[in-house]
């Protein structure tokens, strides 16, 4: 993770809601009994990420937070680029 994205990560952590649910797909009884899938929503932007790759809820939450941080960072960069384009025209 780059320094810029990790800086966004600290901002993102205070502005998210995390929901947990049961993962879907193959996996046998473990999938049916544990709520390891995580959906994280960044409240100010409405950006969401749902992860169900790992067996651990904490690992899925960390992945989802990293994905949200990257998406928020990218959204901010594109907004700044649009502002710069408007200023130069």
C-alpha positions in Angstrom: 0.0 0.0 0.0 1.4 3.4 -0.9 1.8 6.2 1.6 -1.0 8.2 0.0 -3.5 5.3 0.2 -2.4 4.6 3.8 -3.0 8.2 4.7 -6.5 8.0 3.2 -7.0 4.8 5.2 -6.8 6.6 8.5 -9.5 9.1 7.3 -11.7 6.3 5.9 -11.8 4.3 9.1 -13.8 6.9 10.9 -16.4 7.2 8.1 -17.4 3.6 7.4 -20.2 1.2 8.3 -19.4 -2.5 8.2 -22.0 -5.2 7.7 -21.3 -8.9 8.1 -23.2 -11.7 6.4 -22.8 -15.3 5.4 -20.6 -16.0 2.4 -22.2 -17.6 -0.6 -20.8 -20.3 -2.9 -19.0 -23.5 -2.3 -17.3 -24.2 1.0 -19.4 -26.8 2.8 -20.7 -26.5 6.3 -18.2 -23.8 7.4 -19.8 -21.3 4.9 -23.2 -22.1 6.2 -22.4 -21.5 9.9 -20.2 -18.4 10.0 -20.8 -14.8 9.0 -17.3 -14.2 7.5 -18.3 -12.0 4.5 -18.0 -8.3 5.1 -19.6 -5.3 3.3 -18.0 -1.9 4.1 -19.7 1.4 3.0 -17.9 4.7 3.1 -20.7 7.1 4.3 -19.6 10.4 2.7 -19.1 9.0 -0.8 -21.4 5.9 -0.8 -18.6 3.7 -2.1 -19.0 0.1 -1.1 -16.8 -3.0 -1.1 -18.0 -6.6 -0.3 -15.3 -9.2 0.4 -15.8 -12.9 1.1 -12.5 -14.3 0.0 -11.1 -15.4 3.3 -12.4 -17.7 6.1 -11.8 -15.0 8.7 -14.2 -12.0 9.1 -11.2 -9.8 10.3 -9.2 -10.6 7.2 -12.1 -9.9 5.0 -12.8 -6.6 6.8 -9.1 -5.5 6.4 -9.3 -6.3 2.7 -12.5 -4.4 2.3 -11.1 -1.4 4.2 -8.0 -1.4 2.0 -10.2 -1.5 -1.1 -12.4 1.3 0.1 -9.3 3.4 0.9 -8.0 2.9 -2.6 -11.4 3.7 -4.2 -11.8 6.9 -2.1 -8.2 7.9 -3.0 -8.9 7.3 -6.7 -12.2 9.3 -6.5 -10.4 12.2 -4.8 -7.6 12.1 -7.5 -10.1 12.2 -10.3 -12.0 15.1 -8.7 -8.8 17.0 -8.4 -7.9 16.2 -12.0 -11.3 17.5 -13.2 -10.8 20.7 -11.2 -7.4 21.2 -12.8 -8.9 20.6 -16.3 -11.6 23.1 -15.7 -9.1 25.7 -14.4 -6.9 25.4 -17.5 -9.8 25.7 -20.0 
